[in-house]
Amino acid sequence: MSLMIASAIFSAYGSIQAGKARSAEARAQAEQLRVQKAQAKLTAMQEHNIRSMNLRTLNNINTSFTGVMGRDSGSDRSLKAIRDRATSEARIAEDRARSQFIAEQGQRTMGIQLANMRASNARRMALINAGSTLLTAGAKYSTVAPKTSLGFKPLNVTSPKTVDFRGSR
């Protein structure tokens, strides 16, 4: 019987430790996703800076062509069309990149929430399994344990006038 009790305790302890391990793994995954989210934000800013710098460079080249060709940059329609087209394409590229970034960040946020939920569920499941193991062992022990007359015996009360105190202590 003592082996049954020890087995139940070790099994419950094992369930709790396994749940803690699964929970720690899920928390680590959530942390990894948080780091990826921060890195993605930094990458998006760097890419934005590169696109802005490319547009600025193109506009500067366009302006330098006006000086070399001897044209007025304010009134030359072909140079203005090139500048407007470059600005429009840069704006479209920036909008697309922003939309993609927002969608990816939403996916990362959902991944973090799911990983945290898995961690919480793993802890809860471990405690439920441990409790179930102990309750099952207790139920099995009660069927195997010897029936003894030692212990508390309730009062024999058949009516308020006749109370039997023998054996109730």
TORPA-4810 file (N, C-alpha, C, O; in nm, 3 decimals):
<nodes>
NODE_1_0.081_-0.119_0.000_0.000_0.000_0.000_0.085_0.126_0.000_0.051_0.226_-0.063_M
NODE_2_0.196_0.119_0.072_0.282_0.236_0.072_0.341_0.259_-0.067_0.367_0.373_-0.106_S
NODE_3_0.362_0.151_-0.143_0.409_0.165_-0.280_0.302_0.233_-0.366_0.334_0.312_-0.455_L
NODE_4_0.176_0.202_-0.340_0.067_0.264_-0.415_0.065_0.415_-0.389_0.049_0.494_-0.482_M
NODE_5_0.081_0.452_-0.264_0.081_0.594_-0.229_0.202_0.665_-0.290_0.189_0.773_-0.347_I
NODE_6_0.319_0.602_-0.277_0.440_0.661_-0.333_0.430_0.674_-0.485_0.471_0.775_-0.542_A
NODE_7_0.375_0.573_-0.549_0.357_0.576_-0.694_0.266_0.691_-0.735_0.294_0.762_-0.831_S
NODE_8_0.157_0.710_-0.662_0.064_0.818_-0.692_0.129_0.954_-0.675_0.109_1.045_-0.756_A
NODE_9_0.208_0.968_-0.569_0.276_1.097_-0.544_0.378_1.125_-0.653_0.385_1.237_-0.704_I
NODE_10_0.458_1.024_-0.689_0.557_1.045_-0.795_0.490_1.072_-0.929_0.538_1.154_-1.007_F
NODE_11_0.379_1.006_-0.955_0.307_1.029_-1.080_0.251_1.172_-1.084_0.259_1.239_-1.187_S
NODE_12_0.196_1.217_-0.973_0.143_1.353_-0.966_0.256_1.455_-0.982_0.242_1.554_-1.054_A
NODE_13_0.368_1.429_-0.915_0.483_1.517_-0.926_0.534_1.522_-1.071_0.567_1.628_-1.122_Y
NODE_14_0.538_1.407_-1.135_0.581_1.400_-1.275_0.488_1.478_-1.366_0.533_1.545_-1.459_G
NODE_15_0.358_1.468_-1.341_0.262_1.545_-1.421_0.285_1.694_-1.405_0.281_1.769_-1.503_S
NODE_16_0.308_1.737_-1.283_0.330_1.880_-1.258_0.458_1.926_-1.326_0.461_2.033_-1.387_I
NODE_17_0.565_1.847_-1.316_0.692_1.885_-1.378_0.681_1.888_-1.530_0.737_1.976_-1.595_Q
NODE_18_0.609_1.791_-1.587_0.590_1.791_-1.733_0.510_1.914_-1.776_0.541_1.975_-1.879_A
NODE_19_0.410_1.950_-1.699_0.333_2.071_-1.729_0.417_2.197_-1.719_0.403_2.288_-1.800_G
NODE_20_0.505_2.202_-1.620_0.594_2.317_-1.606_0.688_2.326_-1.726_0.716_2.435_-1.776_K
NODE_21_0.737_2.211_-1.771_0.828_2.210_-1.887_0.756_2.257_-2.013_0.810_2.338_-2.089_A
NODE_22_0.634_2.206_-2.036_0.558_2.251_-2.154_0.525_2.399_-2.143_0.527_2.470_-2.243_R
NODE_23_0.495_2.445_-2.024_0.464_2.585_-2.002_0.587_2.672_-2.030_0.577_2.776_-2.094_S
NODE_24_0.703_2.629_-1.982_0.826_2.704_-2.005_0.859_2.709_-2.154_0.904_2.811_-2.205_A
NODE_25_0.836_2.599_-2.223_0.860_2.595_-2.368_0.769_2.694_-2.440_0.814_2.766_-2.530_E
NODE_26_0.644_2.698_-2.403_0.549_2.790_-2.467_0.584_2.935_-2.434_0.572_3.023_-2.520_A
NODE_27_0.627_2.962_-2.311_0.668_3.099_-2.275_0.792_3.140_-2.353_0.804_3.256_-2.394_R
NODE_28_0.884_3.046_-2.373_1.004_3.076_-2.452_0.967_3.108_-2.597_1.025_3.197_-2.659_A
NODE_29_0.870_3.035_-2.650_0.825_3.062_-2.786_0.760_3.200_-2.794_0.781_3.273_-2.891_Q
NODE_30_0.682_3.236_-2.694_0.620_3.369_-2.691_0.727_3.478_-2.686_0.715_3.581_-2.753_A
NODE_31_0.831_3.456_-2.606_0.939_3.553_-2.597_1.013_3.565_-2.731_1.051_3.674_-2.773_E
NODE_32_1.034_3.451_-2.796_1.100_3.451_-2.927_1.017_3.532_-3.027_1.073_3.608_-3.107_Q
NODE_33_0.886_3.517_-3.024_0.799_3.593_-3.113_0.802_3.743_-3.080_0.795_3.826_-3.170_L
NODE_34_0.813_3.777_-2.950_0.824_3.918_-2.912_0.953_3.979_-2.968_0.953_4.093_-3.016_R
NODE_35_1.062_3.902_-2.962_1.189_3.951_-3.017_1.178_3.966_-3.169_1.224_4.065_-3.224_V
NODE_36_1.116_3.869_-3.235_1.097_3.878_-3.380_1.013_4.000_-3.417_1.040_4.067_-3.517_Q
NODE_37_0.914_4.029_-3.335_0.828_4.145_-3.360_0.908_4.274_-3.350_0.892_4.364_-3.433_K
NODE_38_0.994_4.283_-3.250_1.077_4.402_-3.234_1.178_4.414_-3.349_1.202_4.523_-3.400_A
NODE_39_1.236_4.301_-3.388_1.331_4.303_-3.499_1.263_4.342_-3.630_1.320_4.414_-3.711_Q
NODE_40_1.141_4.295_-3.651_1.067_4.329_-3.772_1.038_4.478_-3.776_1.041_4.539_-3.884_A
NODE_41_1.011_4.538_-3.661_0.986_4.683_-3.657_1.113_4.758_-3.696_1.107_4.855_-3.772_K
NODE_42_1.226_4.714_-3.644_1.353_4.777_-3.679_1.383_4.761_-3.828_1.426_4.856_-3.893_L
NODE_43_1.361_4.641_-3.881_1.385_4.616_-4.024_1.294_4.704_-4.110_1.338_4.758_-4.212_T
NODE_44_1.168_4.717_-4.069_1.075_4.801_-4.146_1.121_4.947_-4.147_1.110_5.014_-4.250_A
NODE_45_1.172_4.995_-4.034_1.222_5.133_-4.031_1.344_5.149_-4.121_1.358_5.250_-4.191_M
NODE_46_1.433_5.049_-4.118_1.552_5.056_-4.203_1.513_5.056_-4.351_1.568_5.132_-4.430_Q
NODE_47_1.419_4.971_-4.389_1.375_4.965_-4.528_1.306_5.095_-4.569_1.324_5.141_-4.681_E
NODE_48_1.229_5.153_-4.479_1.166_5.283_-4.505_1.273_5.389_-4.530_1.262_5.469_-4.623_H
NODE_49_1.377_5.389_-4.447_1.485_5.487_-4.464_1.555_5.467_-4.598_1.592_5.565_-4.664_N
NODE_50_1.574_5.344_-4.640_1.638_5.317_-4.769_1.551_5.368_-4.884_1.601_5.431_-4.977_I
NODE_51_1.419_5.340_-4.876_1.329_5.389_-4.982_1.328_5.541_-4.987_1.330_5.599_-5.096_R
NODE_52_1.325_5.606_-4.872_1.327_5.753_-4.867_1.457_5.808_-4.924_1.457_5.907_-4.997_S
NODE_53_1.568_5.743_-4.890_1.697_5.788_-4.941_1.705_5.770_-5.093_1.760_5.856_-5.162_M
NODE_54_1.650_5.660_-5.145_1.650_5.638_-5.290_1.568_5.745_-5.362_1.609_5.795_-5.467_N
NODE_55_1.453_5.781_-5.306_1.369_5.885_-5.366_1.443_6.020_-5.362_1.442_6.094_-5.460_L
NODE_56_1.505_6.049_-5.250_1.579_6.174_-5.237_1.694_6.179_-5.339_1.719_6.282_-5.402_R
NODE_57_1.763_6.065_-5.355_1.873_6.059_-5.452_1.821_6.081_-5.594_1.880_6.156_-5.671_T
NODE_58_1.709_6.016_-5.628_1.651_6.033_-5.761_1.612_6.178_-5.785_1.636_6.232_-5.893_L
NODE_59_1.551_6.242_-5.686_1.514_6.383_-5.700_1.637_6.472_-5.714_1.636_6.568_-5.790_N
NODE_60_1.743_6.440_-5.641_1.867_6.519_-5.652_1.930_6.502_-5.790_1.980_6.598_-5.848_N
NODE_61_1.927_6.380_-5.842_1.980_6.356_-5.978_1.896_6.434_-6.079_1.950_6.495_-6.171_I
NODE_62_1.765_6.430_-6.062_1.675_6.503_-6.151_1.707_6.652_-6.148_1.711_6.718_-6.252_N
NODE_63_1.730_6.705_-6.028_1.762_6.847_-6.014_1.897_6.878_-6.080_1.913_6.983_-6.142_T
NODE_64_1.993_6.788_-6.064_2.124_6.812_-6.126_2.115_6.807_-6.278_2.188_6.879_-6.347_S
NODE_65_2.026_6.724_-6.333_2.008_6.721_-6.480_1.955_6.854_-6.530_1.991_6.899_-6.639_F
NODE_66_1.870_6.918_-6.452_1.818_7.048_-6.497_1.931_7.149_-6.512_1.929_7.231_-6.604_T
NODE_67_2.028_7.142_-6.421_2.141_7.235_-6.430_2.231_7.202_-6.547_2.279_7.293_-6.616_G
NODE_68_2.255_7.073_-6.571_2.343_7.032_-6.681_2.278_7.062_-6.815_2.345_7.106_-6.909_V
NODE_69_2.148_7.038_-6.825_2.078_7.058_-6.953_2.039_7.203_-6.974_1.996_7.242_-7.083_M
NODE_70_2.053_7.284_-6.869_2.020_7.426_-6.882_1.870_7.450_-6.884_1.824_7.548_-6.944_G
NODE_71_1.794_7.365_-6.820_1.649_7.382_-6.817_1.606_7.434_-6.682_1.678_7.424_-6.582_R
NODE_72_1.487_7.491_-6.680_1.428_7.539_-6.556_1.352_7.423_-6.491_1.259_7.369_-6.551_D
NODE_73_1.392_7.386_-6.371_1.331_7.268_-6.306_1.184_7.292_-6.271_1.108_7.195_-6.260_S
NODE_74_1.143_7.416_-6.252_1.005_7.444_-6.217_0.911_7.439_-6.336_0.793_7.407_-6.319_G
NODE_75_0.959_7.469_-6.456_0.870_7.477_-6.571_0.887_7.362_-6.671_0.807_7.349_-6.763_S
NODE_76_0.990_7.280_-6.655_1.013_7.168_-6.748_0.918_7.054_-6.714_0.929_6.993_-6.607_D
NODE_77_0.824_7.026_-6.806_0.721_6.926_-6.779_0.776_6.784_-6.777_0.727_6.701_-6.700_R
NODE_78_0.875_6.753_-6.858_0.927_6.616_-6.861_1.002_6.582_-6.732_0.989_6.471_-6.680_S
NODE_79_1.080_6.678_-6.681_1.149_6.655_-6.554_1.051_6.649_-6.437_1.068_6.572_-6.342_L
NODE_80_0.947_6.733_-6.446_0.843_6.730_-6.342_0.769_6.597_-6.346_0.734_6.543_-6.241_K
NODE_81_0.744_6.543_-6.464_0.675_6.414_-6.478_0.760_6.302_-6.419_0.707_6.211_-6.353_A
NODE_82_0.891_6.307_-6.441_0.980_6.205_-6.384_0.977_6.213_-6.231_0.968_6.111_-6.162_I
NODE_83_0.984_6.336_-6.180_0.982_6.356_-6.034_0.849_6.310_-5.975_0.846_6.243_-5.872_R
NODE_84_0.738_6.346_-6.038_0.606_6.305_-5.989_0.588_6.154_-5.994_0.533_6.094_-5.902_D
NODE_85_0.635_6.094_-6.102_0.624_5.948_-6.115_0.706_5.876_-6.008_0.659_5.779_-5.949_R
NODE_86_0.826_5.923_-5.982_0.912_5.863_-5.879_0.848_5.879_-5.741_0.851_5.786_-5.661_A
NODE_87_0.790_5.995_-5.714_0.724_6.018_-5.586_0.603_5.928_-5.571_0.581_5.870_-5.464_T
NODE_88_0.523_5.915_-5.678_0.405_5.829_-5.674_0.443_5.683_-5.651_0.381_5.615_-5.569_S
NODE_89_0.545_5.634_-5.722_0.589_5.494_-5.705_0.646_5.471_-5.566_0.624_5.365_-5.507_E
NODE_90_0.717_5.569_-5.513_0.772_5.557_-5.378_0.660_5.551_-5.275_0.667_5.474_-5.178_A
NODE_91_0.557_5.633_-5.296_0.443_5.633_-5.203_0.370_5.499_-5.207_0.331_5.446_-5.103_R
NODE_92_0.350_5.444_-5.328_0.283_5.314_-5.342_0.366_5.205_-5.275_0.312_5.121_-5.202_I
NODE_93_0.497_5.205_-5.298_0.585_5.105_-5.236_0.581_5.117_-5.084_0.582_5.016_-5.013_A
NODE_94_0.578_5.239_-5.034_0.573_5.262_-4.889_0.440_5.212_-4.831_0.439_5.149_-4.725_E
NODE_95_0.330_5.238_-4.899_0.200_5.190_-4.853_0.194_5.038_-4.851_0.141_4.979_-4.756_D
NODE_96_0.247_4.974_-4.954_0.248_4.827_-4.959_0.333_4.770_-4.844_0.292_4.675_-4.777_R
NODE_97_0.449_4.828_-4.825_0.538_4.780_-4.718_0.472_4.798_-4.581_0.483_4.711_-4.495_A
NODE_98_0.404_4.910_-4.561_0.337_4.936_-4.434_0.224_4.835_-4.412_0.208_4.783_-4.302_R
NODE_99_0.146_4.809_-4.517_0.036_4.712_-4.505_0.089_4.572_-4.473_0.033_4.501_-4.389_S
NODE_100_0.197_4.533_-4.540_0.255_4.402_-4.514_0.310_4.395_-4.372_0.294_4.294_-4.304_Q
NODE_101_0.374_4.501_-4.327_0.429_4.505_-4.191_0.318_4.491_-4.088_0.331_4.416_-3.992_F
NODE_102_0.210_4.563_-4.108_0.098_4.556_-4.012_0.039_4.416_-4.009_0.009_4.364_-3.901_I
NODE_103_0.023_4.353_-4.125_-0.031_4.217_-4.130_0.062_4.118_-4.059_0.016_4.032_-3.983_A
NODE_104_0.192_4.130_-4.085_0.287_4.039_-4.022_0.294_4.061_-3.871_0.306_3.965_-3.795_E
NODE_105_0.287_4.185_-3.828_0.289_4.213_-3.684_0.163_4.156_-3.617_0.168_4.108_-3.504_Q
NODE_106_0.050_4.162_-3.688_-0.072_4.102_-3.635_-0.058_3.952_-3.618_-0.104_3.896_-3.518_G
NODE_107_0.006_3.888_-3.713_0.030_3.743_-3.702_0.123_3.713_-3.586_0.102_3.616_-3.513_Q
NODE_108_0.225_3.794_-3.567_0.317_3.772_-3.455_0.246_3.793_-3.322_0.268_3.718_-3.227_R
NODE_109_0.162_3.895_-3.315_0.087_3.919_-3.192_-0.004_3.800_-3.161_-0.015_3.758_-3.046_T
NODE_110_-0.070_3.747_-3.263_-0.156_3.630_-3.244_-0.072_3.510_-3.198_-0.116_3.434_-3.111_M
NODE_111_0.046_3.494_-3.254_0.135_3.385_-3.213_0.176_3.398_-3.067_0.182_3.298_-2.995_G
NODE_112_0.203_3.520_-3.023_0.239_3.544_-2.883_0.122_3.508_-2.793_0.141_3.442_-2.690_I
NODE_113_0.002_3.550_-2.830_-0.116_3.519_-2.749_-0.141_3.368_-2.743_-0.174_3.315_-2.637_Q
NODE_114_-0.125_3.300_-2.855_-0.144_3.155_-2.857_-0.039_3.084_-2.772_-0.072_2.990_-2.701_L
NODE_115_0.085_3.128_-2.780_0.191_3.066_-2.700_0.164_3.087_-2.550_0.183_2.995_-2.471_A
NODE_116_0.120_3.207_-2.513_0.085_3.232_-2.372_-0.033_3.146_-2.328_-0.036_3.097_-2.215_N
NODE_117_-0.129_3.127_-2.418_-0.244_3.043_-2.387_-0.201_2.897_-2.369_-0.248_2.828_-2.279_M
NODE_118_-0.110_2.851_-2.456_-0.058_2.714_-2.443_0.014_2.696_-2.310_0.002_2.591_-2.246_R
NODE_119_0.089_2.797_-2.268_0.161_2.791_-2.140_0.062_2.779_-2.024_0.079_2.697_-1.935_A
NODE_120_-0.040_2.862_-2.027_-0.141_2.860_-1.922_-0.216_2.726_-1.920_-0.238_2.668_-1.814_S
NODE_121_-0.253_2.678_-2.038_-0.324_2.550_-2.046_-0.237_2.434_-2.001_-0.288_2.340_-1.940_N
NODE_122_-0.107_2.439_-2.029_-0.017_2.331_-1.988_-0.008_2.325_-1.836_-0.011_2.217_-1.777_A
NODE_123_0.002_2.442_-1.772_0.005_2.443_-1.624_-0.126_2.391_-1.567_-0.125_2.310_-1.474_R
NODE_124_-0.237_2.436_-1.622_-0.367_2.394_-1.573_-0.387_2.243_-1.592_-0.436_2.174_-1.502_R
NODE_125_-0.348_2.192_-1.710_-0.363_2.050_-1.738_-0.277_1.967_-1.644_-0.318_1.860_-1.599_M
NODE_126_-0.157_2.015_-1.613_-0.068_1.942_-1.523_-0.129_1.931_-1.384_-0.124_1.825_-1.321_A
NODE_127_-0.187_2.040_-1.336_-0.249_2.036_-1.203_-0.372_1.946_-1.202_-0.396_1.874_-1.105_L
NODE_128_-0.449_1.949_-1.309_-0.567_1.861_-1.317_-0.523_1.714_-1.322_-0.582_1.630_-1.254_I
NODE_129_-0.420_1.685_-1.402_-0.371_1.546_-1.409_-0.316_1.499_-1.275_-0.340_1.386_-1.235_N
NODE_130_-0.242_1.587_-1.206_-0.188_1.551_-1.075_-0.301_1.525_-0.975_-0.298_1.427_-0.901_A
NODE_131_-0.399_1.614_-0.973_-0.513_1.593_-0.883_-0.589_1.467_-0.916_-0.631_1.394_-0.826_G
NODE_132_-0.608_1.441_-1.044_-0.677_1.319_-1.087_-0.601_1.194_-1.045_-0.661_1.096_-1.002_S
NODE_133_-0.469_1.199_-1.058_-0.386_1.085_-1.018_-0.401_1.059_-0.869_-0.415_0.944_-0.827_T
NODE_134_-0.396_1.164_-0.790_-0.409_1.148_-0.645_-0.548_1.099_-0.606_-0.562_1.014_-0.518_L
NODE_135_-0.652_1.151_-0.671_-0.787_1.106_-0.640_-0.808_0.960_-0.680_-0.872_0.883_-0.608_L
NODE_136_-0.754_0.922_-0.795_-0.765_0.783_-0.839_-0.692_0.690_-0.743_-0.742_0.583_-0.708_T
NODE_137_-0.574_0.733_-0.700_-0.500_0.652_-0.603_-0.576_0.641_-0.471_-0.578_0.534_-0.409_A
NODE_138_-0.637_0.750_-0.429_-0.716_0.746_-0.306_-0.835_0.652_-0.319_-0.868_0.579_-0.225_G
NODE_139_-0.900_0.654_-0.434_-1.014_0.564_-0.456_-0.969_0.418_-0.458_-1.037_0.332_-0.401_A
NODE_140_-0.856_0.390_-0.522_-0.805_0.253_-0.524_-0.761_0.209_-0.386_-0.781_0.094_-0.347_K
NODE_141_-0.699_0.303_-0.311_-0.655_0.269_-0.176_-0.773_0.235_-0.088_-0.765_0.144_-0.006_Y
NODE_142_-0.883_0.307_-0.102_-1.000_0.280_-0.018_-1.059_0.143_-0.047_-1.122_0.084_0.041_S
NODE_143_-1.042_0.091_-0.167_-1.094_-0.044_-0.197_-0.999_-0.152_-0.147_-1.041_-0.265_-0.123_T
NODE_144_-0.870_-0.118_-0.133_-0.771_-0.217_-0.092_-0.741_-0.210_0.057_-0.699_-0.310_0.116_V
NODE_145_-0.761_-0.094_0.118_-0.726_-0.074_0.259_-0.807_-0.166_0.348_-0.925_-0.190_0.323_A
NODE_146_-0.743_-0.217_0.454_-0.816_-0.305_0.548_-0.921_-0.224_0.623_-0.899_-0.109_0.660_P
NODE_147_-1.031_-0.284_0.645_-1.141_-0.221_0.720_-1.116_-0.244_0.868_-1.118_-0.357_0.916_K
NODE_148_-1.092_-0.136_0.939_-1.066_-0.148_1.083_-1.177_-0.078_1.158_-1.245_0.010_1.105_T
NODE_149_-1.193_-0.118_1.283_-1.296_-0.055_1.365_-1.237_0.061_1.444_-1.307_0.123_1.524_S
NODE_150_-1.111_0.091_1.422_-1.049_0.204_1.489_-1.096_0.332_1.421_-1.126_0.333_1.302_L
NODE_151_-1.101_0.436_1.496_-1.141_0.562_1.436_-1.268_0.615_1.496_-1.313_0.564_1.599_G
NODE_152_-1.325_0.711_1.438_-1.443_0.779_1.490_-1.568_0.698_1.460_-1.589_0.651_1.349_F
NODE_153_-1.649_0.685_1.563_-1.777_0.618_1.547_-1.885_0.720_1.582_-1.882_0.777_1.691_K
NODE_154_-1.980_0.744_1.493_-2.081_0.846_1.522_-2.173_0.804_1.637_-2.187_0.686_1.668_P
NODE_155_-2.234_0.905_1.697_-2.330_0.878_1.806_-2.449_0.801_1.754_-2.495_0.822_1.641_L
NODE_156_-2.498_0.711_1.836_-2.617_0.634_1.801_-2.737_0.710_1.856_-2.769_0.697_1.974_N
NODE_157_-2.802_0.786_1.772_-2.916_0.866_1.816_-3.038_0.815_1.742_-3.053_0.835_1.622_V
NODE_158_-3.126_0.749_1.815_-3.250_0.703_1.754_-3.363_0.798_1.787_-3.456_0.816_1.708_T
NODE_159_-3.356_0.859_1.906_-3.453_0.961_1.944_-3.383_1.054_2.042_-3.283_1.016_2.101_S
NODE_160_-3.434_1.174_2.059_-3.367_1.269_2.150_-3.358_1.218_2.294_-3.270_1.261_2.368_P
NODE_161_-3.446_1.128_2.335_-3.444_1.080_2.473_-3.341_0.971_2.494_-3.289_0.955_2.605_K
NODE_162_-3.309_0.897_2.391_-3.214_0.786_2.407_-3.091_0.812_2.323_-3.093_0.788_2.202_T
NODE_163_-2.988_0.859_2.383_-2.862_0.883_2.315_-2.759_0.787_2.373_-2.741_0.781_2.494_V
NODE_164_-2.693_0.713_2.288_-2.593_0.615_2.332_-2.455_0.674_2.309_-2.413_0.690_2.194_D
NODE_165_-2.382_0.707_2.419_-2.250_0.767_2.409_-2.139_0.662_2.404_-2.022_0.699_2.395_F
NODE_166_-2.173_0.536_2.409_-2.069_0.432_2.413_-2.000_0.422_2.278_-2.065_0.412_2.174_R
NODE_167_-1.871_0.425_2.281_-1.792_0.408_2.160_-1.783_0.531_2.072_-1.734_0.522_1.959_G
NODE_168_-1.828_0.646_2.121_-1.826_0.765_2.036_-1.700_0.846_2.057_-1.679_0.947_1.990_S
NODE_169_-1.615_0.801_2.151_-1.494_0.879_2.176_-1.376_0.821_2.109_-1.266_0.874_2.121_R
</nodes>
